[in-house]
Amino acid sequence: MKQDRGWLETTFESISDAVILTDIQGNIQLLSQKAELLTGWTNEEALHKPLTEVFQLLNADTHEVLGGTMLNVLETGKKVEFAKNVVLLSKTGEKRLVKSKSKPVKDKENHIQGIVLVFKELARKNKKLAKTESLSFHDPLTGLYNRKFFEEEFKRLNTERNLPISLAIIDVDYLDEVKKAFGNAEGDNLIKRVAEVIKQECRVDDIVARVSENEFMILLPKTNSKQADILVNRINDLVNKEKLDALDLPICTGCDTIKKKENEIALVYKEAVEKTKSTAKNRPANALIEIIMETLYHKNDMEEKESAQVSEFCAEIGQTLELSEKNIENLEIIGLIRNIGKVSLDSRILHKPDKLTDSEMAEIKRHPELGHEILSTMNEYAHLSDYVLAHHERWDGKGYPKGLKGEEIPLEARIVAIADAYNAMTSSRPYRKAMDERSAAEEILRNAGTQFDPHLAKVFIEKVLGKEHVE
């Protein structure tokens, strides 16, 4: 290996095929320009790295890692050739059909000094095949690697040279609930934004994969647990700063470190998952509801103030009726979240200054059902979902969505209906001015027995509002 490097480079560039030269340990000494193009590595990046790290050769059908076979040349002195059914996985993840031949480099005394590897790309059969090959290793939504590729890379990188190796998990919380509240497209957008943050923070040699619908894994060669924790915390901080229509991106994280080559990925993954679960447990039980409500407030800036007022009215009615402390607490929450289903509606409808069309009104009337659907998936709020569903039912049975009548309507929903209607009448809208309190109280009493529970209407006007002489 004492040949003049400049002479070698000139010689290699005159060869039509790509060429890689290694030393006696199998570490890269030189890449030709064609080798740089096909592997995705520059000569400077690859220098002194193991051949198997730069020239990643896989069985095209089984994806078995074949690169280690080439190192047999150093022991046997015999050439190793792959003429068909093998692919080269480039640094960027692109798969290329290749054929290769490895031979020993010997000195004058016939001692092996390294390997010369000559390879070239084979013509692809068609574009469809190329696309299929790419998809076999990549997640189509984010462009990251998939679980299959990740597990193969773990096998390849799990060597003494790369220890310690850390495995980090990024788990996007509440993805199903977010999709239910905001739609599949917004859920996918959330995943893509998290993927972008992770890619932005990871090093070139780190392997980032989306391994399930809501889970990412990062393989970090030559990284101890402290360094891995720093990376994960940085990703977490950046994700927290991101917004998706003012939606905080909720994630849980965990990592574990391999200190011995004998460790299997399943064991390390299990430890990392346990740490991820522990961060999830520390998240407040109402975290998701707060995320959704903040998003609703962002879409409709009047909602927060009005919800607080409705919540207060509901609690005061409950206190006047001498309901239990738990029921009063439930009424307060229902008053706050009664319109949670509106988070799924088009902002243009919510802010329209003119009278709504029939189709737009039909869309608005969906919000109790949408709210019920969202809340029924949350353990902490599922018991309130029926009250949210029924808060636009009418005493005379002409409400929506089910047309319930009289005491078929849950008490909590009947209370919310009165508080909500009074608040709506005394609040300004893009298409009308607010009513004064006396006129709104008169309207509540005028509709007692038709729209509202007559007893509750009287309690609200006389006891809560203190307007005993309103007719």
N, C-alpha and C positions, 0 to 999 in steps of 0.2 A: 504493500500500500504506500510505497514511497514514490510512486509516479508523480510527475509534475501535474498539479491540479489543473492548470491552464490547458495543458496538452490533453488531459482527460476530458475536460469540458468541450473542447473543440472537436475531439473524436466523437463524443456522445451526440453532439448536435448534428453531426454529419450522418448519423444513423436515422433511418426513417421511423423506427419504433421508439417508444419511450424507454428510458433506461434509469435504473436506480443502482447505486453502488453502496455496499455496507462494509463495515469493518469486521473483525473476527468475532465480536460480540453480537453481530447482527444489527448494529446501530447505523443509521443513515450517515453516509459520507458525502453523497452527491446525488442530486436529482437533475435530470436533463429538463429542458424547457417543456418538452412534450409530456414528461412525467409530472411536471408541475401542473400542466393544464388538465391532465386526466385525474390526478389525485386531489386537486384543489389546494395542495400545500405549496408554499414557496420553498425554495432551497434553504433559505435562512430559517424558516419556521421548522423545517424537518430535520435540520442538522442535529446529529447525535440522538435523535429519537429512535425507538425500536422500529424495525421494518414493519412489524405487525400492526403498529399504531398508524403508520402512514399509508401502507399498502394493505387495505382491509379487503380481503378476498373472501367471498361467500359462495356457497352452493346455491345456484339459482332457484332450486326447487325447495330444499329443506332449510336454507339460510344458515346452514352449519358454517362455523368459522373455519376457514382453510389456511389462513395466513401462516399459522405455526408450522405447517408442513414444510414450508419453504426453508425454514431454519435447519431442517434435516441435512441440507447441503453442507453445513458447517461440520457435521459429524461424520457423514458418509462419504462426502466428496462426490456424490452422484447428483446429477441434475434432477430437478423436479419440474415437471411440466403440466400445465393445465391448458388443454386445447379447446374444451367446450364446456358449456353448462356452468360457467362461473361468472360472477359479477364482481366488479370493483366498486366499493362504496366510497365515494369521495368525501372529503371533509365537509362539504355542504349538504351531504345526504343523498346526492344523486347517484343512481345505480347505472353502471356501464357494463355491458357485455364485453368481456375481454378474453384474450388468451395470453398466457405468460409462460416464461421459461427461466428457471433459476439455475445458475452454474457457479461452481466455486472459482474464486480468484486465487491463483497460486503464485508463489515466488519462484526463484530459480531453483531452489532446493525442493520444489514440489510441495511446499507447505501451504496449507490453506490460510489465506489472509482475509477473506471476506466473501461476499456474494455479489455477483452481477445479475441483476434481474432485468429482463427485456420483456416488454409487453406492448400490446396494442389493442385499441378498441375495435370490436367487430361491428359490422353494419347491423343496425337494429332492423328487425323484421318489419315493424310498422309502428306508427305513432301510438296506436291503442296499446300495444305491448309496453311501450315506454311509460305510458301513463299508469298502467297496471303495476309496473315495477315500482314507480314512485309512491303510489298509494299504499303498497304493501308495507312501507316503512314509515309513512307519515299520516298524521291526523289531518283529514281534509279541511276541518274548520279553522284550525290555527296554523297549520303548516309545520307544527312541531313534530318530533318523532312520536311514534306510537309505542305501546307497551312491548310489542314483539321486538322491535328494534332495541328498546331500552334494555331488555333482559339479555339480548345478545351482546350488547356493549358492556354490560356488567361482567359477563363471562370473560370478555376479551381484556377488560381493564383491571380485573381482579388479580393483580400480580404484585409481588413484593415491591417492584419498582414504583408502583402507584400508591402504596400505602402511606398514610392512612387515607381511606376513601370514605367520604361522607355521603349519605343519602338523605335528601330533604324532600318533604311532602308539603304541597300547597293544596289545601282543600277549600273549594268555594262553598261557603255555607248557603243553605236555603235555596239552592238553585231551582229545585222543583217549584217551591213556593213563589220565587221571583218570576219564573216563567208563567205561573198561573195568574199572578197579579199584573204582569207587564207584557206578557206574550212571549212566544218562543224566540222571536227575532231579538228582543231586548235581552233575553237570557243568553243567547248566542253572542250578542255584542259584549255582554259582561265577561264571558269566557275569553273572548278575543283580547279585551283590554287587559285582563290579568296576564294572559300569555305574553302580550307585548312588554309589560312591566318586567316579567321574569326574564325574558330574552335580553332586555336592556341591561339588567344587572349582572347577568352571568358572564363568565369568561368564555373565550373561544373554545377551550378544551372541555368545558362542562357539557354534559349531555342533558338536554331538557326535553321532556316528553309529556304528552297528555295521555294518561293511562286509563282514564275512565271519563264519564261525562263531566264530572266536577272535580277531578283530581289530577294534579300535575306532580311529576317527580323530577328531581334534579340529581344527577350523579356527579360528584365533585372529587375527581382524582387529586391525590396529594393535598388533602384538605382535612385538618383536624376539627374536632367538635366545636372549638371556640370560633374558628374561622367560619364554619358552617352556620353557627348561630348568628354571627354578625351579618352574613349574607341574607339569611331568612328574615332577620329583623329589619334589614334595609328594604327588602321586598315588601314586607308587611307595612312599613311606614309609607312607602310610595303608593301602594294600593289604597291605603286609607285616604290619601290625598286625591285619588282619582274620583271622578263623578260620572255616573251614567244617568243623565237627566236628573241630576242632584241625588242620585241613589248611591249611598256609600257601598263600596264593594266589600262584602263581608267574607273574610277568609280565616281559616285555622291553619296553623303551621306546626311542623314537628320535624326533627332530624335525628339521625343516629350515625355512628361512625364505626367503620370496619378497621380494626387494628391488626387482624390476622387474616392471611389469605384464605384460611379454611372456612371463614364465615360464609354462609349461603345468603343469597339475596332475600329469601323468604324470612329468615331470622331478623335481618336488619330492617326489612320492611315492617315486620310486626312491631319492632321496638319504636320505629318512627311513627307508626299509626297510633300507638298508645300515647305518645307525646302529643300528637295532633288532637286526639280525643280530649286530653287534659286541657288544652287551650280552648276547645269548644265548650267544655263544662264551665269555664270561667266567664263565658259570654252571658250577659244578663238575659233572663228568660224572655223579656219583652223586646229584645234587640231587633227582631224582624219587624214587629209591629211598628216600632219607632222608625225604622228605615222606610217602610211603606208610607206611613203618615207624613214623614218629612217630605217625601216625594210628592204626595198629594198637596201639601202646603205650598210646595214650589210651583205646582201647576195652577193652584188657585189660592192667591194670597189672602183671600177673605176667610178661607176655611178654618184656619187655626183659631182666630179670634171667635168666630161663630160657634165652633165646636166646643170651645171652653165655656161659652155662655149656655149652650144647650146642656152640657154636662152639669153645670151648676143648677139650672132649673130642674133637671131630672132628680138630682140629689135632694133638692128642697121639697119636691113633691113626695119623694120617698120618706123623708123625715116627717112631713106633715101626716102621711098615712101611717106613721109609726112602723115602718118596715124594719126588718133586721139590719144590722150593720153590714152584713155581707151583701144583702140585696141592694142596699144603698150604694155600696162600693161598685157593684155590678152596673147599676144605673149610671153612675158617673162615667164608667168606662164606655158603656154603650153610647152615651151622649157624645163622647169624644170620637168614637170610631164608626158611628152609624153610616157615614158616607165613604167608608174605606174603598168600596167598590168603584167609586168615581176615578180612582187612580188608573183604571184601565180604559177610561173614556178619552176621546179626542179633546185636547185642550181648546180647540176652536169652538166646540159645542159649549164647553163650560164657560167660555168668555164671550159668546156671541151677544152683541148688543141689541139685536132685534129679536122679535118673537121667534121661538123655535118652530121648525116645520114639524109635521106629523112624524116623519121618520127620525128626526133629531130628538123629538120628545120620547119616541119609542126607545131610542138608545139611552136616554137619561133614565128611563124607567127600569133599565136593566141593572142599575147599580145595587139594589138590595140583593139580587141574586148573585152578582159578582162578589159582593162583600161576603155573603154567606159562603161562597165557594172558597174564598181566600181564608176566612177564619176557621172553617171546618177542618183545615189541614194543620192547624196550630193547636197543640195540646193545651196550651194555657188559655186559649180563647174560644175553643170549639163550643163550649157550653153557652156562649153568647151569640153564636152565629144565627140561631133561630129568631132571636129578638131583632137583630139587624135585618134579617130577611123580611120581617113582618112590620117594620116601622112605617111603611106607607099603606098599610091596610086601613080600611075605614069601618067605622061602627056599623054602617048600613050595608056593608058587604061590597061596595063599589070601588074598593081600593085595589092595590096590586102588590105582589104578583099573583097571589092565590085567590083573592076575593073572599078572604075570611070575614066573618061577621060577628059583631058583639063580643061575647067573652070567649069565642074561639081564638081571638087575637090574644096573645100572651100579655099579661098585665104590663110587663116592662116595655113592650112595644107600644102599647096604648099611651103610656106615660111619655115616651120619647116622641111620639107623633104630635102631641100637644106642644111640648117644649120646642120641637123643631119648627112647627108651623108658626108659633108666636115669634120665634127668633127670625125666621125668614121674612115675616111681614114687617118687622121693625128694623130690617137691614136693607140697605140700598142694593139695587141690582142694576146691571148695565141698561136694562130696558124700563126701569121704573124707580121712583123715589121711595124711601122708607115711609111706612105708616107711623103715625104717632102711637104711643103706648095705649091710650084709651080706645082708639079706633081698632087696634089689633085685638084688644081684650074683648071688645064688642063682637068682633068677627069670630073669635073662638066660641063665645056663648051662642052666637047665631047658628053655628054649625054643630053645637052639642046635640047628640042624638042622631046625627046624620054622619058627619065626618068623625066626630070625637065621642069618646065615652062621656056621657052627660055628667056622671058623678065626678070623674077626674077633671073635667073642664071647670066645674064649679069650684073644686078644691084649688085648682091652679089660680083661677082669677081672684077668688076671695081670700084664700089663706096665703098663697105664695106671693101674688102681686099686691094683695091688700086692697083690691078695688071692689069693695062690697056693693057699691051702688051702680055698677055698670049694668046696663040692660041690654 
